[in-house]
Amino acid sequence: MAIREILTVPNPILKQVSQPVETVDEDLRALMDDMLETMYAAPGIGLAAIQIGVPKRVIVMDIAGPDEERQPRYYVNPEILWSSDDTAPYEEGCLSIPDIYDEVERPAQVKLRYLNYQGEQIEEDAEGLFAVCIQHEMDHLEGVLFIDHLSRLKRDRAVAKVKKQARAA
C-alpha cells in the first residue's frame, strides 16, 4: 500500500468524467487499498479515484467516528437508483479543496447499486452522513466538485484561497 498525492483545485483532471471499471481484480484492489491509506492519512472520510489522478469509477469511504473502529467501504461503478424528494443541508469539505467548508443541499436518502471489494453487486439504502458522502464522492466521478453546487462568487473565492495556500506552501 502507498499514500498517493491528492490533486487540488484548479487541477483540470478533477473535472474529468471517470470511466467504468471492467472487472474487480488484484490491480483494482491494490488501487483501492492505496486510496484508503491515502484517505486515512489526509485525513478524510471519502475519496474518489479521480482525486489521485485515476479516472476510474471507484470510491472508498469510512464514516466511522474518531472513537469508533474503522469501517472501510469500497464502491466500484456506483450508481444511484433512487433519491428522495426530501433534501437535507450538510456542511461539506473536500480533500481536493483543503480548508474550505460550505453547506450543500442534497437528497436526504438514496438507494445505490455498486460492486464491492470482492466484485459482488450490492444494493443499499443510504441516509444521513452516508447519503451525503456517497453523493459527494459520486459527483467526483462526473467531474463535479462540491463547490460547483455553490454560487459563482463562493466557488471563485474557494479556488482563489486554495491557490493562495498552494503558493505559500
MARVORO-879092 format. One record per atom (N, C-alpha, C): residue in three letters; y, z, x. Coordinates in steps of 0.05 Angstrom, whole numbers. Example, Ala and Ser with C-alpha at 12.3 -4.5 7.8 and 13.67 -1.06 7.14 Angstrom:
2
+------+--------+--------+--------+
: selo :     c2 :     c3 :     c1 :
+------+--------+--------+--------+
:  ALA :   -114 :    156 :    264 :
:  ALA :    -90 :    156 :    246 :
:  ALA :    -66 :    156 :    264 :
:  SER :    -45 :    142 :    257 :
:  SER :    -21 :    143 :    273 :
:  SER :      1 :    157 :    258 :
+------+--------+--------+--------+
***
This chain:
169
+------+--------+--------+--------+
: selo :     c2 :     c3 :     c1 :
+------+--------+--------+--------+
:  MET :    -24 :      0 :     17 :
:  MET :      0 :      0 :      0 :
:  MET :     25 :      0 :     18 :
:  ALA :     46 :    -12 :      7 :
:  ALA :     71 :    -14 :     22 :
:  ALA :     95 :    -12 :      4 :
:  ILE :    116 :      0 :     14 :
:  ILE :    141 :      1 :     -1 :
:  ILE :    156 :    -25 :      4 :
:  ARG :    163 :    -38 :    -17 :
:  ARG :    177 :    -64 :    -16 :
:  ARG :    207 :    -60 :    -21 :
:  GLU :    223 :    -79 :    -12 :
:  GLU :    252 :    -78 :    -17 :
:  GLU :    258 :    -85 :    -46 :
:  ILE :    275 :    -69 :    -58 :
:  ILE :    283 :    -74 :    -86 :
:  ILE :    309 :    -90 :    -85 :
:  LEU :    308 :   -113 :    -98 :
:  LEU :    332 :   -131 :    -99 :
:  LEU :    353 :   -118 :   -118 :
:  THR :    378 :   -122 :   -111 :
:  THR :    400 :   -112 :   -127 :
:  THR :    419 :   -135 :   -135 :
:  VAL :    434 :   -129 :   -157 :
:  VAL :    453 :   -149 :   -166 :
:  VAL :    474 :   -153 :   -144 :
:  PRO :    484 :   -177 :   -140 :
:  PRO :    481 :   -201 :   -157 :
:  PRO :    459 :   -221 :   -147 :
:  ASN :    438 :   -211 :   -135 :
:  ASN :    417 :   -229 :   -125 :
:  ASN :    407 :   -248 :   -147 :
:  PRO :    409 :   -274 :   -143 :
:  PRO :    402 :   -293 :   -164 :
:  PRO :    372 :   -293 :   -171 :
:  ILE :    355 :   -283 :   -154 :
:  ILE :    326 :   -281 :   -161 :
:  ILE :    322 :   -264 :   -186 :
:  LEU :    339 :   -243 :   -189 :
:  LEU :    336 :   -225 :   -212 :
:  LEU :    341 :   -240 :   -239 :
:  LYS :    353 :   -263 :   -238 :
:  LYS :    358 :   -278 :   -263 :
:  LYS :    336 :   -299 :   -269 :
:  GLN :    316 :   -300 :   -252 :
:  GLN :    294 :   -319 :   -256 :
:  GLN :    276 :   -309 :   -278 :
:  VAL :    264 :   -328 :   -292 :
:  VAL :    243 :   -322 :   -312 :
:  VAL :    216 :   -320 :   -297 :
:  SER :    202 :   -298 :   -301 :
:  SER :    176 :   -294 :   -287 :
:  SER :    154 :   -311 :   -300 :
:  GLN :    134 :   -318 :   -284 :
:  GLN :    112 :   -335 :   -293 :
:  GLN :     88 :   -319 :   -301 :
:  PRO :     73 :   -328 :   -321 :
:  PRO :     49 :   -314 :   -329 :
:  PRO :     28 :   -312 :   -306 :
:  VAL :     12 :   -291 :   -307 :
:  VAL :     -9 :   -287 :   -287 :
:  VAL :    -34 :   -300 :   -297 :
:  GLU :    -49 :   -314 :   -280 :
:  GLU :    -74 :   -327 :   -287 :
:  GLU :    -96 :   -307 :   -291 :
:  THR :   -101 :   -290 :   -270 :
:  THR :   -123 :   -271 :   -271 :
:  THR :   -114 :   -245 :   -257 :
:  VAL :   -126 :   -223 :   -266 :
:  VAL :   -121 :   -197 :   -253 :
:  VAL :   -143 :   -195 :   -231 :
:  ASP :   -135 :   -199 :   -206 :
:  ASP :   -154 :   -198 :   -184 :
:  ASP :   -145 :   -178 :   -163 :
:  GLU :   -159 :   -177 :   -141 :
:  GLU :   -152 :   -157 :   -120 :
:  GLU :   -124 :   -161 :   -109 :
:  ASP :   -115 :   -186 :   -106 :
:  ASP :    -88 :   -191 :    -96 :
:  ASP :    -67 :   -180 :   -115 :
:  LEU :    -72 :   -184 :   -141 :
:  LEU :    -53 :   -175 :   -161 :
:  LEU :    -53 :   -144 :   -162 :
:  ARG :    -77 :   -132 :   -160 :
:  ARG :    -78 :   -103 :   -159 :
:  ARG :    -64 :    -91 :   -135 :
:  ALA :    -66 :   -105 :   -112 :
:  ALA :    -51 :    -97 :    -88 :
:  ALA :    -21 :    -98 :    -93 :
:  LEU :    -12 :   -120 :   -106 :
:  LEU :     16 :   -122 :   -113 :
:  LEU :     25 :    -98 :   -131 :
:  MET :      8 :    -93 :   -151 :
:  MET :     15 :    -71 :   -170 :
:  MET :     15 :    -44 :   -155 :
:  ASP :     -3 :    -40 :   -136 :
:  ASP :     -3 :    -15 :   -120 :
:  ASP :     23 :    -13 :   -104 :
:  ASP :     31 :    -35 :    -91 :
:  ASP :     56 :    -35 :    -76 :
:  ASP :     80 :    -29 :    -94 :
:  MET :     80 :    -42 :   -118 :
:  MET :    102 :    -37 :   -137 :
:  MET :    104 :     -8 :   -145 :
:  LEU :     81 :      4 :   -150 :
:  LEU :     80 :     32 :   -159 :
:  LEU :     91 :     50 :   -136 :
:  GLU :     82 :     45 :   -112 :
:  GLU :     92 :     61 :    -89 :
:  GLU :    122 :     57 :    -85 :
:  THR :    131 :     33 :    -89 :
:  THR :    160 :     27 :    -86 :
:  THR :    176 :     41 :   -108 :
:  MET :    165 :     41 :   -133 :
:  MET :    179 :     54 :   -155 :
:  MET :    181 :     84 :   -151 :
:  TYR :    159 :     96 :   -143 :
:  TYR :    159 :    125 :   -138 :
:  TYR :    178 :    133 :   -115 :
:  ALA :    180 :    116 :    -95 :
:  ALA :    197 :    122 :    -72 :
:  ALA :    226 :    119 :    -78 :
:  ALA :    233 :    103 :    -98 :
:  ALA :    261 :     96 :   -104 :
:  ALA :    279 :    119 :   -111 :
:  PRO :    274 :    138 :   -129 :
:  PRO :    252 :    140 :   -148 :
:  PRO :    260 :    127 :   -175 :
:  GLY :    241 :    117 :   -190 :
:  GLY :    246 :    106 :   -216 :
:  GLY :    222 :    110 :   -235 :
:  ILE :    225 :    100 :   -260 :
:  ILE :    203 :    103 :   -279 :
:  ILE :    191 :     76 :   -287 :
:  GLY :    203 :     54 :   -278 :
:  GLY :    193 :     28 :   -284 :
:  GLY :    202 :      8 :   -264 :
:  LEU :    185 :    -13 :   -259 :
:  LEU :    192 :    -34 :   -240 :
:  LEU :    178 :    -59 :   -248 :
:  ALA :    193 :    -81 :   -249 :
:  ALA :    182 :   -108 :   -254 :
:  ALA :    179 :   -122 :   -228 :
:  ALA :    158 :   -139 :   -226 :
:  ALA :    153 :   -153 :   -200 :
:  ALA :    177 :   -169 :   -190 :
:  ILE :    192 :   -180 :   -208 :
:  ILE :    215 :   -196 :   -200 :
:  ILE :    235 :   -179 :   -184 :
:  GLN :    235 :   -153 :   -189 :
:  GLN :    254 :   -136 :   -175 :
:  GLN :    248 :   -133 :   -145 :
:  ILE :    223 :   -141 :   -138 :
:  ILE :    216 :   -141 :   -109 :
:  ILE :    212 :   -171 :   -100 :
:  GLY :    223 :   -189 :   -116 :
:  GLY :    224 :   -217 :   -109 :
:  GLY :    199 :   -233 :   -115 :
:  VAL :    181 :   -222 :   -132 :
:  VAL :    157 :   -235 :   -140 :
:  VAL :    159 :   -243 :   -170 :
:  PRO :    162 :   -269 :   -175 :
:  PRO :    167 :   -278 :   -203 :
:  PRO :    142 :   -280 :   -220 :
:  LYS :    128 :   -257 :   -222 :
:  LYS :    103 :   -256 :   -239 :
:  LYS :    108 :   -236 :   -262 :
:  ARG :     95 :   -241 :   -284 :
:  ARG :     98 :   -224 :   -308 :
:  ARG :     81 :   -198 :   -305 :
:  VAL :     91 :   -181 :   -287 :
:  VAL :     78 :   -156 :   -280 :
:  VAL :     98 :   -133 :   -280 :
:  ILE :     90 :   -110 :   -293 :
:  ILE :    107 :    -86 :   -294 :
:  ILE :     89 :    -62 :   -287 :
:  VAL :    101 :    -43 :   -273 :
:  VAL :     89 :    -17 :   -270 :
:  VAL :    109 :      4 :   -281 :
:  MET :     98 :     25 :   -293 :
:  MET :    114 :     47 :   -304 :
:  MET :    100 :     73 :   -301 :
:  ASP :    116 :     94 :   -301 :
:  ASP :    106 :    122 :   -303 :
:  ASP :    129 :    138 :   -314 :
:  ILE :    126 :    145 :   -340 :
:  ILE :    148 :    160 :   -353 :
:  ILE :    142 :    190 :   -355 :
:  ALA :    122 :    199 :   -339 :
:  ALA :    116 :    228 :   -338 :
:  ALA :    141 :    243 :   -327 :
:  GLY :    146 :    266 :   -337 :
:  GLY :    168 :    283 :   -328 :
:  GLY :    164 :    292 :   -300 :
:  PRO :    186 :    302 :   -287 :
:  PRO :    184 :    311 :   -259 :
:  PRO :    164 :    333 :   -254 :
:  ASP :    159 :    350 :   -274 :
:  ASP :    140 :    372 :   -271 :
:  ASP :    112 :    366 :   -281 :
:  GLU :    108 :    340 :   -289 :
:  GLU :     82 :    332 :   -300 :
:  GLU :     66 :    316 :   -280 :
:  GLU :     40 :    315 :   -284 :
:  GLU :     23 :    299 :   -266 :
:  GLU :     30 :    269 :   -270 :
:  ARG :     29 :    254 :   -249 :
:  ARG :     36 :    225 :   -251 :
:  ARG :     17 :    211 :   -270 :
:  GLN :     28 :    192 :   -285 :
:  GLN :     12 :    176 :   -304 :
:  GLN :     19 :    147 :   -301 :
:  PRO :     10 :    134 :   -279 :
:  PRO :     18 :    106 :   -274 :
:  PRO :      6 :     88 :   -295 :
:  ARG :     22 :     68 :   -303 :
:  ARG :     13 :     48 :   -323 :
:  ARG :     19 :     20 :   -312 :
:  TYR :      2 :      1 :   -319 :
:  TYR :      5 :    -26 :   -309 :
:  TYR :      5 :    -45 :   -333 :
:  TYR :     23 :    -65 :   -332 :
:  TYR :     26 :    -84 :   -353 :
:  TYR :     27 :   -112 :   -341 :
:  VAL :      6 :   -128 :   -348 :
:  VAL :      5 :   -156 :   -338 :
:  VAL :      8 :   -174 :   -363 :
:  ASN :     27 :   -193 :   -361 :
:  ASN :     33 :   -212 :   -383 :
:  ASN :     39 :   -197 :   -409 :
:  PRO :     56 :   -176 :   -408 :
:  PRO :     61 :   -162 :   -433 :
:  PRO :     77 :   -179 :   -453 :
:  GLU :     71 :   -174 :   -479 :
:  GLU :     86 :   -188 :   -500 :
:  GLU :     90 :   -169 :   -523 :
:  ILE :    113 :   -170 :   -536 :
:  ILE :    119 :   -154 :   -559 :
:  ILE :    110 :   -169 :   -583 :
:  LEU :     92 :   -156 :   -599 :
:  LEU :     81 :   -168 :   -623 :
:  LEU :     98 :   -162 :   -647 :
:  TRP :    111 :   -139 :   -647 :
:  TRP :    127 :   -129 :   -669 :
:  TRP :    148 :   -110 :   -659 :
:  SER :    172 :   -110 :   -670 :
:  SER :    192 :    -90 :   -664 :
:  SER :    205 :    -80 :   -690 :
:  SER :    211 :    -55 :   -691 :
:  SER :    223 :    -43 :   -715 :
:  SER :    251 :    -53 :   -719 :
:  ASP :    259 :    -52 :   -745 :
:  ASP :    287 :    -58 :   -751 :
:  ASP :    305 :    -35 :   -743 :
:  ASP :    294 :    -10 :   -743 :
:  ASP :    309 :     13 :   -734 :
:  ASP :    314 :     11 :   -704 :
:  THR :    338 :     18 :   -696 :
:  THR :    345 :     17 :   -668 :
:  THR :    352 :     46 :   -659 :
:  ALA :    352 :     49 :   -633 :
:  ALA :    359 :     75 :   -621 :
:  ALA :    375 :     70 :   -596 :
:  PRO :    396 :     85 :   -592 :
:  PRO :    411 :     82 :   -566 :
:  PRO :    398 :     99 :   -545 :
:  TYR :    400 :     90 :   -520 :
:  TYR :    389 :    105 :   -498 :
:  TYR :    405 :     98 :   -473 :
:  GLU :    412 :    119 :   -457 :
:  GLU :    427 :    114 :   -433 :
:  GLU :    407 :    103 :   -412 :
:  GLU :    411 :     79 :   -403 :
:  GLU :    393 :     66 :   -385 :
:  GLU :    406 :     63 :   -357 :
:  GLY :    388 :     62 :   -337 :
:  GLY :    396 :     56 :   -310 :
:  GLY :    375 :     36 :   -299 :
:  CYS :    379 :     27 :   -275 :
:  CYS :    361 :      6 :   -264 :
:  CYS :    361 :      8 :   -234 :
:  LEU :    337 :      6 :   -222 :
:  LEU :    335 :      7 :   -193 :
:  LEU :    350 :    -17 :   -180 :
:  SER :    353 :    -39 :   -195 :
:  SER :    367 :    -63 :   -184 :
:  SER :    397 :    -61 :   -188 :
:  ILE :    406 :    -40 :   -202 :
:  ILE :    435 :    -35 :   -206 :
:  ILE :    440 :     -6 :   -201 :
:  PRO :    438 :      2 :   -175 :
:  PRO :    439 :     31 :   -168 :
:  PRO :    464 :     45 :   -178 :
:  ASP :    460 :     70 :   -188 :
:  ASP :    481 :     88 :   -196 :
:  ASP :    498 :     79 :   -219 :
:  ILE :    488 :     60 :   -235 :
:  ILE :    502 :     51 :   -259 :
:  ILE :    485 :     58 :   -283 :
:  TYR :    497 :     72 :   -302 :
:  TYR :    483 :     80 :   -327 :
:  TYR :    501 :     74 :   -350 :
:  ASP :    489 :     64 :   -372 :
:  ASP :    504 :     59 :   -396 :
:  ASP :    485 :     59 :   -420 :
:  GLU :    496 :     62 :   -443 :
:  GLU :    480 :     63 :   -468 :
:  GLU :    473 :     35 :   -477 :
:  VAL :    447 :     31 :   -484 :
:  VAL :    438 :      5 :   -495 :
:  VAL :    423 :     12 :   -520 :
:  GLU :    427 :     -5 :   -540 :
:  GLU :    414 :     -2 :   -566 :
:  GLU :    390 :    -21 :   -567 :
:  ARG :    366 :    -10 :   -572 :
:  ARG :    342 :    -27 :   -573 :
:  ARG :    325 :    -19 :   -598 :
:  PRO :    306 :    -36 :   -606 :
:  PRO :    288 :    -27 :   -627 :
:  PRO :    275 :      0 :   -620 :
:  ALA :    273 :     17 :   -640 :
:  ALA :    262 :     44 :   -635 :
:  ALA :    232 :     44 :   -630 :
:  GLN :    218 :     24 :   -642 :
:  GLN :    189 :     23 :   -639 :
:  GLN :    181 :     -7 :   -634 :
:  VAL :    161 :    -10 :   -618 :
:  VAL :    149 :    -37 :   -613 :
:  VAL :    119 :    -35 :   -612 :
:  LYS :    107 :    -57 :   -618 :
:  LYS :     77 :    -60 :   -614 :
:  LYS :     74 :    -81 :   -592 :
:  LEU :     59 :    -75 :   -571 :
:  LEU :     56 :    -94 :   -550 :
:  LEU :     27 :   -100 :   -543 :
:  ARG :     23 :   -122 :   -530 :
:  ARG :     -3 :   -131 :   -520 :
:  ARG :      0 :   -138 :   -491 :
:  TYR :    -20 :   -130 :   -475 :
:  TYR :    -18 :   -136 :   -446 :
:  TYR :    -46 :   -133 :   -434 :
:  LEU :    -48 :   -141 :   -409 :
:  LEU :    -72 :   -136 :   -393 :
:  LEU :    -67 :   -112 :   -375 :
:  ASN :    -87 :    -94 :   -373 :
:  ASN :    -84 :    -71 :   -356 :
:  ASN :    -93 :    -76 :   -327 :
:  TYR :    -95 :    -55 :   -311 :
:  TYR :   -102 :    -57 :   -283 :
:  TYR :   -129 :    -71 :   -279 :
:  GLN :   -147 :    -67 :   -298 :
:  GLN :   -174 :    -78 :   -296 :
:  GLN :   -175 :   -106 :   -308 :
:  GLY :   -153 :   -115 :   -321 :
:  GLY :   -153 :   -142 :   -333 :
:  GLY :   -162 :   -141 :   -362 :
:  GLU :   -165 :   -117 :   -374 :
:  GLU :   -173 :   -114 :   -402 :
:  GLU :   -148 :   -117 :   -420 :
:  GLN :   -152 :   -131 :   -443 :
:  GLN :   -130 :   -134 :   -461 :
:  GLN :   -127 :   -109 :   -478 :
:  ILE :   -102 :   -100 :   -480 :
:  ILE :    -95 :    -75 :   -494 :
:  ILE :    -73 :    -81 :   -515 :
:  GLU :    -75 :    -69 :   -538 :
:  GLU :    -53 :    -69 :   -558 :
:  GLU :    -45 :    -40 :   -561 :
:  GLU :    -19 :    -35 :   -562 :
:  GLU :     -9 :     -8 :   -562 :
:  GLU :     18 :     -6 :   -576 :
:  ASP :     23 :     16 :   -590 :
:  ASP :     48 :     22 :   -602 :
:  ASP :     65 :     38 :   -583 :
:  ALA :     91 :     33 :   -582 :
:  ALA :    109 :     49 :   -565 :
:  ALA :    133 :     58 :   -580 :
:  GLU :    142 :     83 :   -574 :
:  GLU :    167 :     93 :   -586 :
:  GLU :    179 :    111 :   -565 :
:  GLY :    204 :    120 :   -571 :
:  GLY :    218 :    138 :   -552 :
:  GLY :    223 :    125 :   -525 :
:  LEU :    221 :    141 :   -504 :
:  LEU :    226 :    132 :   -477 :
:  LEU :    207 :    109 :   -470 :
:  PHE :    182 :    111 :   -479 :
:  PHE :    162 :     89 :   -473 :
:  PHE :    172 :     63 :   -484 :
:  ALA :    182 :     62 :   -509 :
:  ALA :    192 :     37 :   -521 :
:  ALA :    217 :     27 :   -506 :
:  VAL :    235 :     45 :   -498 :
:  VAL :    259 :     37 :   -484 :
:  VAL :    251 :     25 :   -457 :
:  CYS :    234 :     39 :   -442 :
:  CYS :    227 :     30 :   -415 :
:  CYS :    212 :      3 :   -415 :
:  ILE :    192 :      0 :   -434 :
:  ILE :    177 :    -25 :   -434 :
:  ILE :    195 :    -48 :   -441 :
:  GLN :    214 :    -44 :   -460 :
:  GLN :    232 :    -66 :   -467 :
:  GLN :    251 :    -73 :   -444 :
:  HIS :    261 :    -52 :   -430 :
:  HIS :    278 :    -56 :   -407 :
:  HIS :    264 :    -72 :   -386 :
:  GLU :    239 :    -64 :   -380 :
:  GLU :    224 :    -78 :   -359 :
:  GLU :    217 :   -107 :   -368 :
:  MET :    210 :   -110 :   -393 :
:  MET :    203 :   -137 :   -403 :
:  MET :    228 :   -155 :   -403 :
:  ASP :    251 :   -144 :   -406 :
:  ASP :    276 :   -160 :   -403 :
:  ASP :    277 :   -172 :   -375 :
:  HIS :    269 :   -157 :   -355 :
:  HIS :    269 :   -167 :   -327 :
:  HIS :    252 :   -192 :   -325 :
:  LEU :    230 :   -193 :   -340 :
:  LEU :    212 :   -216 :   -338 :
:  LEU :    225 :   -242 :   -349 :
:  GLU :    246 :   -238 :   -365 :
:  GLU :    261 :   -260 :   -376 :
:  GLU :    288 :   -265 :   -361 :
:  GLY :    292 :   -251 :   -339 :
:  GLY :    316 :   -254 :   -323 :
:  GLY :    340 :   -240 :   -336 :
:  VAL :    335 :   -220 :   -352 :
:  VAL :    356 :   -205 :   -366 :
:  VAL :    357 :   -176 :   -354 :
:  LEU :    381 :   -168 :   -348 :
:  LEU :    386 :   -141 :   -338 :
:  LEU :    398 :   -124 :   -360 :
:  PHE :    395 :    -97 :   -358 :
:  PHE :    406 :    -81 :   -379 :
:  PHE :    436 :    -84 :   -382 :
:  ILE :    450 :    -90 :   -361 :
:  ILE :    479 :    -94 :   -363 :
:  ILE :    486 :   -119 :   -378 :
:  ASP :    467 :   -137 :   -382 :
:  ASP :    472 :   -161 :   -398 :
:  ASP :    475 :   -154 :   -428 :
:  HIS :    467 :   -130 :   -435 :
:  HIS :    470 :   -120 :   -463 :
:  HIS :    497 :   -107 :   -467 :
:  LEU :    513 :   -104 :   -445 :
:  LEU :    539 :    -91 :   -447 :
:  LEU :    561 :   -112 :   -450 :
:  SER :    585 :   -102 :   -454 :
:  SER :    608 :   -120 :   -455 :
:  SER :    612 :   -133 :   -428 :
:  ARG :    625 :   -156 :   -428 :
:  ARG :    630 :   -171 :   -403 :
:  ARG :    646 :   -153 :   -383 :
:  LEU :    665 :   -138 :   -393 :
:  LEU :    681 :   -120 :   -375 :
:  LEU :    663 :    -99 :   -362 :
:  LYS :    646 :    -86 :   -377 :
:  LYS :    628 :    -66 :   -366 :
:  LYS :    609 :    -78 :   -346 :
:  ARG :    599 :   -102 :   -353 :
:  ARG :    580 :   -116 :   -335 :
:  ARG :    593 :   -123 :   -309 :
:  ASP :    617 :   -135 :   -310 :
:  ASP :    632 :   -143 :   -286 :
:  ASP :    638 :   -118 :   -268 :
:  ARG :    646 :    -96 :   -281 :
:  ARG :    652 :    -71 :   -266 :
:  ARG :    627 :    -61 :   -252 :
:  ALA :    604 :    -62 :   -266 :
:  ALA :    579 :    -53 :   -254 :
:  ALA :    571 :    -69 :   -229 :
:  VAL :    573 :    -96 :   -232 :
:  VAL :    566 :   -113 :   -209 :
:  VAL :    585 :   -108 :   -186 :
:  ALA :    611 :   -106 :   -192 :
:  ALA :    631 :   -101 :   -170 :
:  ALA :    625 :    -74 :   -156 :
:  LYS :    617 :    -54 :   -171 :
:  LYS :    611 :    -28 :   -159 :
:  LYS :    587 :    -30 :   -141 :
:  VAL :    566 :    -44 :   -149 :
:  VAL :    542 :    -47 :   -133 :
:  VAL :    548 :    -63 :   -107 :
:  LYS :    564 :    -84 :   -110 :
:  LYS :    572 :    -99 :    -87 :
:  LYS :    588 :    -82 :    -67 :
:  LYS :    606 :    -65 :    -77 :
:  LYS :    622 :    -48 :    -60 :
:  LYS :    604 :    -28 :    -46 :
:  GLN :    585 :    -16 :    -60 :
:  GLN :    566 :      3 :    -48 :
:  GLN :    550 :    -11 :    -25 :
:  ALA :    542 :    -36 :    -30 :
:  ALA :    526 :    -50 :    -10 :
:  ALA :    542 :    -56 :     15 :
:  ARG :    567 :    -62 :     12 :
:  ARG :    585 :    -67 :     35 :
:  ARG :    589 :    -41 :     51 :
:  ALA :    590 :    -18 :     37 :
:  ALA :    595 :      7 :     50 :
:  ALA :    570 :     18 :     64 :
:  ALA :    547 :      8 :     56 :
:  ALA :    521 :     18 :     68 :
:  ALA :    517 :      8 :     96 :
+------+--------+--------+--------+
***
